[in-house]
């Protein structure tokens, strides 16, 4: 006896099937745009690794059409809704980043096109889900897809920075250099009766430890300056009891977006204004989260 094929559980009775074509087109456009931007924003050595890292981001856009046309309508709609919600706000931040730092037409065009597809996915999938007949396990599928979307949304923020990588590298170098200079200055002062006999970089470098050498200004996009303050007299020599080393971007907004200062308290102060940092500016002792989403 021939057995009848059982229908799949999540096949809804949708009044109109044109939603599948619209969602498929939106997913294909988003998928291609993500690949284009990823390819343009990575170096040749990192392209393959970067694509592997963002697989969880762009592969779901390929799964949505497969589910829709493989008679897994509810599952495809739930995933489309989740991805549209998850990448809408990150897409805005990436577009703002590109407008500020990368105005190439392919990058801007791809981001704008991909961003415009996310409301399409959200509106069409939500409208279609509301129009189909509910099933007992439908809520679980929607909840699972939305949980995945929330995970993608949450993973975006630890990796996002409003400035390019080369600026972050420049600032990390500047902060590390200031810290090395301050430590070396203290070591030198301990060996010379607690005072510094010079207020400038050029004469100081020859006496300090190798960690702090006179930088070839500008270095890594920053200009460094050393100054002594608070004159101090000893029995054998005069010198300075305190000091300050500052770092300013060579071109503010292009080689760096913050200025730094370190003094005898070994605390790094930073300012995002286009001026030298001073001792009353906020402390910045972190290197990992120095740039937060703005």
Beta strands, then each sheet from edge to edge (+ up, - down):
strand 1: 222-233
strand 2: 238-249
strand 3: 259-263
strand 4: 268-271
sheet 1: 1+ 2- 3+ 4-
end
